[in-house]
Amino acid sequence: MITRRHALAAAALLLCAPAAWADPTVGLAERRAIAAYRESRYPAQEKAVQEAAGFPVLVEVAWDQLTIPGDAKYYSDPDYFEKTIFEPLAAGLKDVTKDQMGRDALREKLKSVRIRFDEKTAPASNYPNGLKFDGGVLDVNWRPYANVADFKDRVDAVVKVLEKNL
């Protein structure tokens, strides 16, 4: 016999279950594509970020978060990661380090850069909301392959958050 408690528990499970089903997992195609990107294209992006910073800053990329199910075929497209994340980041760092004062401030305070994508908190276009500078870590939470033309807005966001915190 079904008790009221069992009925409520079953209802709660049904309410929670669709959220779990809606979360797709990263498949083999995505893992292969991200591995190929990391081997062939990412080293140049990491080098550009470090050269723009003026020192070998640690760049940590949460690849498992940047890897979006179903997008494997786009990873090698420069618009996917490079134009929306790595190049604006490097350009922003380069702007901050355009003079000795900026280079010294960045070298003194920036310990690492963390790049990730959290769909729940990444801004659609208000890029400063996707940046945090805390404890020497510049946290970049931007969606790959979105609003590719917003390059300058992303660069300005990086400059603004760094200048405020250095």
BATIKOL-810842 format. One record per atom (N, C-alpha, C, CB): atom name; residue in one letter; chain; y, z, x. Coordinates in pm, whole numbers. Last residue first. Glycine has a CB too. Example, Ala and Ser with C-alpha at 12.3 -4.5 7.8 and 13.67 -1.06 7.14 Angstrom:
<atoms>
- N	s	A	-225	708	1285
- CA	s	A	-106	714	1367
- C	s	A	3	787	1290
- CB	s	A	-60	572	1408
- N	a	A	-569	780	1319
- CA	a	A	-450	780	1230
- C	a	A	-330	780	1320
- CB	a	A	-447	905	1131
</atoms>
This chain:
<atoms>
- N	l	A	4597	-941	4502
- CA	l	A	4597	-934	4650
- C	l	A	4718	-860	4703
- CB	l	A	4593	-1074	4711
- N	n	A	4616	-967	4226
- CA	n	A	4529	-862	4282
- C	n	A	4528	-852	4434
- CB	n	A	4391	-884	4235
- N	k	A	4784	-1179	4165
- CA	k	A	4806	-1050	4099
- C	k	A	4731	-936	4170
- CB	k	A	4761	-1058	3953
- N	e	A	4669	-1386	4308
- CA	e	A	4802	-1338	4346
- C	e	A	4834	-1203	4283
- CB	e	A	4907	-1439	4306
- N	l	A	4426	-1412	4160
- CA	l	A	4426	-1367	4299
- C	l	A	4561	-1314	4340
- CB	l	A	4385	-1481	4391
- N	v	A	4513	-1496	3909
- CA	v	A	4434	-1373	3919
- C	v	A	4433	-1322	4063
- CB	v	A	4291	-1397	3870
- N	k	A	4657	-1735	3981
- CA	k	A	4721	-1625	3910
- C	k	A	4643	-1493	3926
- CB	k	A	4733	-1659	3761
- N	v	A	4462	-1899	4097
- CA	v	A	4580	-1857	4173
- C	v	A	4642	-1733	4109
- CB	v	A	4685	-1973	4181
- N	v	A	4289	-1935	3878
- CA	v	A	4241	-1874	4003
- C	v	A	4359	-1820	4082
- CB	v	A	4160	-1976	4088
- N	a	A	4461	-2065	3698
- CA	a	A	4401	-1937	3662
- C	a	A	4352	-1863	3786
- CB	a	A	4285	-1958	3563
- N	d	A	4520	-2303	3832
- CA	d	A	4628	-2208	3805
- C	d	A	4573	-2070	3771
- CB	d	A	4716	-2258	3691
- N	v	A	4263	-2420	3818
- CA	v	A	4324	-2388	3948
- C	v	A	4432	-2282	3929
- CB	v	A	4383	-2515	4016
- N	r	A	4243	-2457	3540
- CA	r	A	4148	-2370	3610
- C	r	A	4204	-2326	3746
- CB	r	A	4012	-2443	3630
- N	d	A	4452	-2635	3496
- CA	d	A	4451	-2507	3427
- C	d	A	4357	-2408	3495
- CB	d	A	4412	-2525	3280
- N	k	A	4366	-2856	3647
- CA	k	A	4487	-2782	3687
- C	k	A	4493	-2645	3621
- CB	k	A	4612	-2863	3652
- N	f	A	4133	-2937	3494
- CA	f	A	4127	-2898	3635
- C	f	A	4246	-2810	3675
- CB	f	A	4122	-3022	3724
- N	d	A	4064	-3023	3237
- CA	d	A	4146	-2902	3254
- C	d	A	4147	-2850	3397
- CB	d	A	4096	-2793	3162
- N	a	A	3883	-3226	3206
- CA	a	A	4022	-3263	3238
- C	a	A	4112	-3143	3263
- CB	a	A	4079	-3346	3125
- N	v	A	3650	-3104	3116
- CA	v	A	3658	-3148	3255
- C	v	A	3802	-3179	3297
- CB	v	A	3570	-3272	3275
- N	n	A	3547	-2936	2904
- CA	n	A	3689	-2962	2926
- C	n	A	3717	-3002	3071
- CB	n	A	3771	-2839	2889
- N	a	A	3248	-2850	3065
- CA	a	A	3331	-2834	2946
- C	a	A	3477	-2858	2984
- CB	a	A	3313	-2692	2883
- N	y	A	3059	-2815	3271
- CA	y	A	3065	-2939	3193
- C	y	A	3141	-2925	3062
- CB	y	A	2925	-2988	3164
- N	p	A	2996	-2460	3257
- CA	p	A	2989	-2589	3324
- C	p	A	3006	-2703	3223
- CB	p	A	2856	-2604	3400
- N	r	A	3219	-2204	3172
- CA	r	A	3110	-2291	3125
- C	r	A	3111	-2421	3205
- CB	r	A	3124	-2321	2972
- N	w	A	3283	-1929	3389
- CA	w	A	3326	-2051	3321
- C	w	A	3205	-2134	3283
- CB	w	A	3422	-2133	3410
- N	n	A	3354	-1676	3546
- CA	n	A	3266	-1692	3430
- C	n	A	3318	-1810	3346
- CB	n	A	3259	-1560	3344
- N	v	A	3379	-1539	3852
- CA	v	A	3414	-1662	3780
- C	v	A	3310	-1684	3670
- CB	v	A	3421	-1786	3877
- N	d	A	3503	-1272	4019
- CA	d	A	3400	-1310	3925
- C	d	A	3449	-1428	3842
- CB	d	A	3361	-1191	3833
- N	l	A	3558	-1171	4328
- CA	l	A	3618	-1262	4232
- C	l	A	3504	-1312	4145
- CB	l	A	3696	-1381	4302
- N	v	A	3549	-851	4456
- CA	v	A	3466	-961	4404
- C	v	A	3548	-1041	4303
- CB	v	A	3335	-906	4338
- N	g	A	3689	-628	4526
- CA	g	A	3678	-733	4626
- C	g	A	3595	-852	4581
- CB	g	A	3619	-677	4749
- N	g	A	3695	-476	4294
- CA	g	A	3618	-430	4408
- C	g	A	3596	-536	4514
- CB	g	A	3487	-379	4363
- N	d	A	3763	-753	4099
- CA	d	A	3738	-610	4099
- C	d	A	3652	-574	4219
- CB	d	A	3670	-565	3967
- N	f	A	3891	-988	3909
- CA	f	A	3889	-952	4051
- C	f	A	3878	-801	4055
- CB	f	A	4017	-1004	4127
- N	k	A	3777	-1235	3684
- CA	k	A	3806	-1094	3711
- C	k	A	3804	-1075	3862
- CB	k	A	3702	-998	3641
- N	l	A	3803	-1495	3444
- CA	l	A	3813	-1450	3583
- C	l	A	3841	-1300	3588
- CB	l	A	3924	-1527	3657
- N	g	A	3825	-1586	3193
- CA	g	A	3694	-1599	3255
- C	g	A	3693	-1555	3400
- CB	g	A	3648	-1740	3245
- N	n	A	4088	-1570	3125
- CA	n	A	3997	-1474	3063
- C	n	A	3856	-1481	3119
- CB	n	A	3993	-1497	2914
- N	p	A	4199	-1792	3252
- CA	p	A	4218	-1660	3312
- C	p	A	4126	-1553	3251
- CB	p	A	4363	-1617	3297
- N	y	A	4124	-2004	3067
- CA	y	A	4049	-1980	3191
- C	y	A	4078	-1846	3259
- CB	y	A	4079	-2089	3285
- N	n	A	4083	-2075	2776
- CA	n	A	4176	-1976	2831
- C	n	A	4115	-1923	2962
- CB	n	A	4204	-1859	2728
- N	s	A	3878	-2230	2678
- CA	s	A	3982	-2296	2755
- C	s	A	4085	-2199	2813
- CB	s	A	4052	-2396	2670
- N	a	A	3660	-2068	2615
- CA	a	A	3652	-2212	2588
- C	a	A	3757	-2286	2671
- CB	a	A	3671	-2241	2437
- N	p	A	3538	-1810	2836
- CA	p	A	3639	-1869	2747
- C	p	A	3618	-2019	2729
- CB	p	A	3779	-1842	2802
- N	a	A	3237	-1626	2818
- CA	a	A	3313	-1732	2888
- C	a	A	3414	-1794	2791
- CB	a	A	3216	-1841	2945
- N	t	A	3084	-1453	2664
- CA	t	A	3214	-1407	2712
- C	t	A	3297	-1513	2784
- CB	t	A	3195	-1292	2804
- N	k	A	2848	-1575	2582
- CA	k	A	2914	-1482	2490
- C	k	A	3056	-1446	2534
- CB	k	A	2832	-1356	2476
- N	e	A	2757	-1722	2799
- CA	e	A	2803	-1793	2680
- C	e	A	2881	-1703	2585
- CB	e	A	2685	-1854	2607
- N	d	A	2832	-1684	3114
- CA	d	A	2783	-1601	3005
- C	d	A	2841	-1659	2877
- CB	d	A	2822	-1448	3024
- N	f	A	2780	-1803	3423
- CA	f	A	2821	-1846	3290
- C	f	A	2751	-1757	3188
- CB	f	A	2786	-1997	3266
- N	r	A	2915	-1754	3756
- CA	r	A	2814	-1738	3652
- C	r	A	2865	-1802	3524
- CB	r	A	2781	-1589	3629
- N	i	A	2978	-1659	4081
- CA	i	A	2992	-1766	3983
- C	i	A	2878	-1755	3884
- CB	i	A	2995	-1906	4051
- N	r	A	3159	-1450	4285
- CA	r	A	3039	-1458	4200
- C	r	A	3066	-1561	4092
- CB	r	A	3004	-1318	4137
- N	v	A	3258	-1407	4610
- CA	v	A	3286	-1481	4487
- C	v	A	3155	-1489	4411
- CB	v	A	3346	-1625	4517
- N	s	A	3361	-1127	4815
- CA	s	A	3267	-1228	4768
- C	s	A	3319	-1295	4641
- CB	s	A	3129	-1165	4742
- N	k	A	3588	-1001	4918
- CA	k	A	3458	-978	4981
- C	k	A	3355	-1083	4940
- CB	k	A	3406	-838	4946
- N	l	A	3924	-1006	4966
- CA	l	A	3815	-1079	4902
- C	l	A	3686	-1060	4981
- CB	l	A	3849	-1230	4890
- N	k	A	4109	-861	5132
- CA	k	A	4062	-807	5004
- C	k	A	3943	-878	4941
- CB	k	A	4173	-809	4909
- N	e	A	4161	-991	5377
- CA	e	A	4154	-846	5372
- C	e	A	4086	-795	5244
- CB	e	A	4294	-788	5382
- N	r	A	4173	-1260	5314
- CA	r	A	4071	-1214	5409
- C	r	A	4053	-1062	5401
- CB	r	A	4109	-1256	5554
- N	l	A	4397	-1255	5144
- CA	l	A	4266	-1294	5093
- C	l	A	4155	-1243	5184
- CB	l	A	4257	-1446	5079
- N	a	A	4600	-1176	5323
- CA	a	A	4571	-1097	5202
- C	a	A	4432	-1128	5148
- CB	a	A	4678	-1124	5093
- N	d	A	4595	-1384	5514
- CA	d	A	4568	-1245	5553
- C	d	A	4529	-1160	5433
- CB	d	A	4690	-1185	5622
- N	r	A	4660	-1606	5353
- CA	r	A	4533	-1602	5428
- C	r	A	4496	-1459	5465
- CB	r	A	4543	-1689	5555
- N	g	A	4916	-1531	5263
- CA	g	A	4806	-1551	5169
- C	g	A	4671	-1544	5237
- CB	g	A	4821	-1684	5098
- N	m	A	5055	-1526	5508
- CA	m	A	5051	-1407	5423
- C	m	A	4934	-1416	5324
- CB	m	A	5185	-1391	5348
- N	q	A	5032	-1790	5599
- CA	q	A	4963	-1683	5670
- C	q	A	4952	-1557	5586
- CB	q	A	5035	-1651	5800
- N	d	A	4977	-2019	5321
- CA	d	A	5057	-1960	5428
- C	d	A	4981	-1842	5489
- CB	d	A	5196	-1914	5374
- N	k	A	4783	-2100	5147
- CA	k	A	4872	-2203	5203
- C	k	A	4963	-2150	5313
- CB	k	A	4956	-2262	5093
- N	t	A	4594	-1959	5005
- CA	t	A	4594	-1949	5152
- C	t	A	4684	-2052	5218
- CB	t	A	4453	-1966	5204
- N	v	A	4629	-2033	4740
- CA	v	A	4659	-1895	4780
- C	v	A	4672	-1883	4931
- CB	v	A	4550	-1799	4730
- N	d	A	4536	-2297	4752
- CA	d	A	4675	-2270	4716
- C	d	A	4716	-2130	4760
- CB	d	A	4695	-2286	4563
- N	k	A	4269	-2254	4812
- CA	k	A	4352	-2327	4908
- C	k	A	4500	-2302	4879
- CB	k	A	4321	-2478	4902
- N	l	A	4183	-2132	4578
- CA	l	A	4180	-2057	4704
- C	l	A	4270	-2123	4807
- CB	l	A	4036	-2048	4758
- N	g	A	4215	-2351	4404
- CA	g	A	4290	-2228	4383
- C	g	A	4296	-2142	4509
- CB	g	A	4229	-2148	4270
- N	a	A	4030	-2532	4513
- CA	a	A	4173	-2567	4509
- C	a	A	4260	-2444	4487
- CB	a	A	4199	-2670	4398
- N	a	A	3790	-2391	4470
- CA	a	A	3834	-2422	4606
- C	a	A	3983	-2456	4609
- CB	a	A	3752	-2539	4662
- N	l	A	3794	-2387	4186
- CA	l	A	3790	-2263	4263
- C	l	A	3841	-2287	4405
- CB	l	A	3647	-2205	4266
- N	p	A	3784	-2660	4123
- CA	p	A	3904	-2580	4087
- C	p	A	3910	-2448	4164
- CB	p	A	3906	-2553	3936
- N	e	A	3523	-2715	4242
- CA	e	A	3647	-2778	4293
- C	e	A	3773	-2703	4249
- CB	e	A	3654	-2922	4246
- N	f	A	3340	-2549	4088
- CA	f	A	3356	-2538	4233
- C	f	A	3487	-2596	4285
- CB	f	A	3242	-2607	4301
- N	i	A	3390	-2609	3797
- CA	i	A	3379	-2476	3857
- C	i	A	3417	-2478	4006
- CB	i	A	3236	-2422	3841
- N	t	A	3430	-2870	3711
- CA	t	A	3463	-2761	3619
- C	t	A	3456	-2622	3682
- CB	t	A	3370	-2765	3502
- N	k	A	3353	-3044	3909
- CA	k	A	3488	-3059	3852
- C	k	A	3528	-2942	3764
- CB	k	A	3497	-3188	3772
- N	e	A	3085	-2938	3960
- CA	e	A	3188	-2954	4061
- C	e	A	3329	-2958	4003
- CB	e	A	3163	-3078	4140
- N	f	A	2912	-2934	3739
- CA	f	A	2945	-2810	3810
- C	f	A	3072	-2825	3894
- CB	f	A	2828	-2768	3900
- N	y	A	2975	-3197	3601
- CA	y	A	2901	-3083	3545
- C	y	A	2939	-2951	3612
- CB	y	A	2752	-3106	3560
- N	d	A	3098	-3407	3728
- CA	d	A	3171	-3339	3621
- C	d	A	3103	-3210	3576
- CB	d	A	3187	-3432	3502
- N	p	A	2904	-3512	3898
- CA	p	A	3012	-3428	3954
- C	p	A	3093	-3354	3848
- CB	p	A	3105	-3513	4037
- N	d	A	2571	-3490	3799
- CA	d	A	2700	-3550	3765
- C	d	A	2811	-3459	3820
- CB	d	A	2715	-3569	3609
- N	s	A	2342	-3346	3828
- CA	s	A	2388	-3422	3944
- C	s	A	2522	-3492	3921
- CB	s	A	2283	-3524	3983
- N	y	A	2305	-3234	3570
- CA	y	A	2338	-3148	3684
- C	y	A	2390	-3224	3805
- CB	y	A	2217	-3070	3725
- N	y	A	2220	-3384	3354
- CA	y	A	2362	-3388	3388
- C	y	A	2396	-3312	3517
- CB	y	A	2442	-3331	3274
- N	k	A	1956	-3340	3297
- CA	k	A	1993	-3476	3339
- C	k	A	2139	-3486	3382
- CB	k	A	1968	-3573	3226
- N	a	A	1951	-3073	3203
- CA	a	A	1901	-3108	3336
- C	a	A	1949	-3243	3385
- CB	a	A	1750	-3106	3337
- N	d	A	2019	-2962	2959
- CA	d	A	2124	-3031	3036
- C	d	A	2078	-3080	3173
- CB	d	A	2241	-2938	3054
- N	g	A	1825	-2810	2833
- CA	g	A	1854	-2942	2780
- C	g	A	1955	-3023	2860
- CB	g	A	1902	-2929	2642
- N	p	A	1963	-2494	2910
- CA	p	A	1850	-2572	2859
- C	p	A	1895	-2705	2797
- CB	p	A	1772	-2490	2756
- N	i	A	2161	-2456	3191
- CA	i	A	2162	-2459	3045
- C	i	A	2048	-2548	2995
- CB	i	A	2299	-2510	2993
- N	t	A	2225	-2261	3450
- CA	t	A	2125	-2357	3409
- C	t	A	2111	-2353	3257
- CB	t	A	1989	-2329	3477
- N	l	A	2382	-2049	3501
- CA	l	A	2447	-2180	3496
- C	l	A	2353	-2289	3445
- CB	l	A	2500	-2218	3633
- N	q	A	2196	-1844	3514
- CA	q	A	2294	-1843	3406
- C	q	A	2364	-1978	3392
- CB	q	A	2396	-1733	3429
- N	d	A	2050	-1905	3739
- CA	d	A	1977	-1889	3615
- C	d	A	2071	-1886	3494
- CB	d	A	1894	-1762	3619
- N	w	A	2245	-1896	3936
- CA	w	A	2192	-2026	3893
- C	w	A	2119	-2015	3761
- CB	w	A	2100	-2083	4000
- N	a	A	2495	-1740	4015
- CA	a	A	2388	-1701	3923
- C	a	A	2331	-1828	3860
- CB	a	A	2440	-1601	3812
- N	v	A	2596	-1746	4342
- CA	v	A	2589	-1826	4220
- C	v	A	2470	-1779	4138
- CB	v	A	2579	-1978	4253
- N	e	A	2814	-1615	4568
- CA	e	A	2692	-1587	4494
- C	e	A	2695	-1664	4364
- CB	e	A	2675	-1434	4468
- N	v	A	2945	-1652	4870
- CA	v	A	2951	-1716	4739
- C	v	A	2815	-1694	4673
- CB	v	A	2987	-1869	4749
- N	l	A	3126	-1479	5108
- CA	l	A	2997	-1487	5041
- C	l	A	3018	-1547	4901
- CB	l	A	2930	-1347	5032
- N	v	A	3345	-1654	5323
- CA	v	A	3328	-1561	5213
- C	v	A	3191	-1585	5147
- CB	v	A	3443	-1576	5108
- N	p	A	3426	-1734	5605
- CA	p	A	3296	-1753	5538
- C	p	A	3269	-1649	5430
- CB	p	A	3184	-1750	5641
- N	f	A	3771	-1837	5559
- CA	f	A	3669	-1755	5625
- C	f	A	3538	-1770	5546
- CB	f	A	3713	-1603	5633
- N	g	A	3936	-1985	5406
- CA	g	A	3974	-1966	5545
- C	g	A	3879	-1876	5622
- CB	g	A	4110	-1910	5551
- N	a	A	3904	-2074	5151
- CA	a	A	3932	-1932	5170
- C	a	A	3978	-1904	5313
- CB	a	A	3808	-1848	5137
- N	a	A	3839	-2337	5206
- CA	a	A	3963	-2310	5132
- C	a	A	4003	-2163	5148
- CB	a	A	3945	-2345	4984
- N	e	A	3592	-2300	5330
- CA	e	A	3703	-2357	5406
- C	e	A	3836	-2330	5337
- CB	e	A	3682	-2508	5424
- N	q	A	3447	-2197	5110
- CA	q	A	3468	-2115	5229
- C	q	A	3582	-2168	5316
- CB	q	A	3339	-2107	5311
- N	v	A	3452	-2418	4937
- CA	v	A	3507	-2289	4893
- C	v	A	3538	-2202	5015
- CB	v	A	3407	-2216	4798
- N	a	A	3321	-2609	5097
- CA	a	A	3459	-2633	5054
- C	a	A	3526	-2503	5008
- CB	a	A	3462	-2736	4941
- N	k	A	3066	-2492	5118
- CA	k	A	3147	-2511	5239
- C	k	A	3294	-2532	5202
- CB	k	A	3096	-2632	5320
- N	e	A	2982	-2515	4852
- CA	e	A	2996	-2383	4913
- C	e	A	3086	-2390	5037
- CB	e	A	2857	-2325	4951
- N	q	A	2974	-2794	4833
- CA	q	A	3064	-2716	4746
- C	q	A	3088	-2577	4805
- CB	q	A	3005	-2705	4604
- N	a	A	2778	-2862	5016
- CA	a	A	2914	-2912	5036
- C	a	A	3015	-2834	4951
- CB	a	A	2921	-3063	5002
- N	p	A	2552	-2735	4899
- CA	p	A	2602	-2694	5030
- C	p	A	2745	-2742	5058
- CB	p	A	2510	-2746	5138
- N	y	A	2510	-2873	4643
- CA	y	A	2575	-2742	4650
- C	y	A	2624	-2704	4790
- CB	y	A	2479	-2638	4603
- N	r	A	2368	-3115	4675
- CA	r	A	2512	-3116	4649
- C	r	A	2581	-2982	4670
- CB	r	A	2536	-3161	4509
- N	s	A	2092	-3073	4752
- CA	s	A	2167	-3193	4791
- C	s	A	2319	-3180	4778
- CB	s	A	2121	-3308	4709
- N	e	A	1995	-2820	4672
- CA	e	A	1959	-2876	4802
- C	e	A	2054	-2987	4845
- CB	e	A	1817	-2929	4799
- N	r	A	2097	-2778	4419
- CA	r	A	2120	-2676	4522
- C	r	A	2092	-2731	4661
- CB	r	A	2033	-2553	4497
- N	y	A	1992	-3003	4287
- CA	y	A	2137	-2987	4305
- C	y	A	2166	-2889	4418
- CB	y	A	2202	-2937	4173
- N	a	A	1718	-2944	4294
- CA	a	A	1768	-3066	4359
- C	a	A	1918	-3056	4385
- CB	a	A	1736	-3191	4274
- N	a	A	1720	-2712	4139
- CA	a	A	1672	-2706	4278
- C	a	A	1722	-2827	4355
- CB	a	A	1516	-2700	4283
- N	i	A	1804	-2816	3898
- CA	i	A	1892	-2720	3966
- C	i	A	1849	-2706	4112
- CB	i	A	1891	-2582	3895
- N	a	A	1585	-2982	3836
- CA	a	A	1719	-3040	3852
- C	a	A	1812	-2945	3927
- CB	a	A	1779	-3074	3716
- N	r	A	1375	-2797	3813
- CA	r	A	1370	-2904	3914
- C	r	A	1510	-2959	3942
- CB	r	A	1276	-3017	3867
- N	r	A	1467	-2643	3598
- CA	r	A	1441	-2579	3728
- C	r	A	1436	-2683	3840
- CB	r	A	1310	-2499	3724
- N	e	A	1479	-2837	3396
- CA	e	A	1601	-2770	3441
- C	e	A	1582	-2706	3578
- CB	e	A	1645	-2664	3340
- N	a	A	1206	-2902	3375
- CA	a	A	1305	-3006	3406
- C	a	A	1434	-2944	3459
- CB	a	A	1335	-3091	3281
- N	l	A	1089	-2658	3298
- CA	l	A	1060	-2715	3430
- C	l	A	1163	-2821	3470
- CB	l	A	920	-2776	3431
- N	g	A	1339	-2477	3107
- CA	g	A	1210	-2540	3133
- C	g	A	1199	-2595	3274
- CB	g	A	1186	-2649	3035
- N	v	A	1473	-2186	2984
- CA	v	A	1491	-2293	3081
- C	v	A	1353	-2347	3118
- CB	v	A	1569	-2244	3208
- N	t	A	1458	-2124	2633
- CA	t	A	1432	-2089	2772
- C	t	A	1451	-2211	2859
- CB	t	A	1291	-2032	2789
- N	p	A	1681	-2048	2363
- CA	p	A	1587	-2136	2433
- C	p	A	1570	-2092	2578
- CB	p	A	1635	-2282	2428
- N	d	A	1709	-1836	2116
- CA	d	A	1743	-1835	2258
- C	d	A	1645	-1922	2335
- CB	d	A	1743	-1691	2314
- N	a	A	1613	-1822	1862
- CA	a	A	1721	-1916	1886
- C	a	A	1758	-1926	2034
- CB	a	A	1843	-1875	1806
- N	w	A	1429	-1616	1858
- CA	w	A	1379	-1753	1853
- C	w	A	1487	-1853	1890
- CB	w	A	1325	-1784	1714
- N	a	A	1601	-1398	1858
- CA	a	A	1512	-1418	1972
- C	a	A	1459	-1561	1974
- CB	a	A	1396	-1318	1967
- N	a	A	1719	-1431	1610
- CA	a	A	1803	-1432	1730
- C	a	A	1718	-1456	1854
- CB	a	A	1881	-1299	1744
- N	p	A	1502	-1401	1432
- CA	p	A	1564	-1532	1452
- C	p	A	1653	-1540	1575
- CB	p	A	1644	-1569	1332
- N	a	A	1439	-1112	1457
- CA	a	A	1356	-1217	1514
- C	a	A	1425	-1351	1529
- CB	a	A	1235	-1234	1430
- N	c	A	1605	-944	1310
- CA	c	A	1621	-953	1455
- C	c	A	1549	-1073	1514
- CB	c	A	1571	-826	1521
- N	l	A	1517	-974	1049
- CA	l	A	1658	-996	1080
- C	l	A	1680	-1015	1229
- CB	l	A	1743	-879	1029
- N	l	A	1249	-904	1070
- CA	l	A	1284	-1040	1030
- C	l	A	1430	-1072	1062
- CB	l	A	1258	-1060	882
- N	l	A	1274	-633	1134
- CA	l	A	1212	-726	1228
- C	l	A	1249	-870	1196
- CB	l	A	1060	-710	1227
- N	a	A	1387	-536	897
- CA	a	A	1462	-526	1023
- C	a	A	1405	-623	1127
- CB	a	A	1457	-381	1077
- N	a	A	1178	-581	718
- CA	a	A	1306	-650	699
- C	a	A	1387	-649	828
- CB	a	A	1387	-585	584
- N	a	A	988	-404	821
- CA	a	A	960	-547	819
- C	a	A	1089	-627	804
- CB	a	A	863	-581	707
- N	a	A	1119	-162	773
- CA	a	A	1087	-201	910
- C	a	A	1059	-351	919
- CB	a	A	965	-122	962
- N	l	A	1129	-164	494
- CA	l	A	1253	-164	571
- C	l	A	1229	-208	716
- CB	l	A	1318	-25	568
- N	a	A	854	-154	438
- CA	a	A	934	-267	391
- C	a	A	1064	-278	468
- CB	a	A	963	-254	241
- N	h	A	785	93	546
- CA	h	A	726	-29	600
- C	h	A	806	-152	560
- CB	h	A	582	-44	554
- N	r	A	937	261	378
- CA	r	A	963	260	522
- C	r	A	907	133	586
- CB	r	A	901	385	588
- N	r	A	813	220	134
- CA	r	A	954	180	150
- C	r	A	989	169	300
- CB	r	A	1048	282	80
- N	t	A	481	95	186
- CA	t	A	579	200	157
- C	t	A	719	145	179
- CB	t	A	554	325	245
- N	i	A	221	-79	53
- CA	i	A	343	-90	131
- C	i	A	441	18	88
- CB	i	A	407	-231	115
- N	m	A	-118	0	84
- CA	m	A	0	0	0
- C	m	A	124	0	89
- CB	m	A	0	121	-96
</atoms>
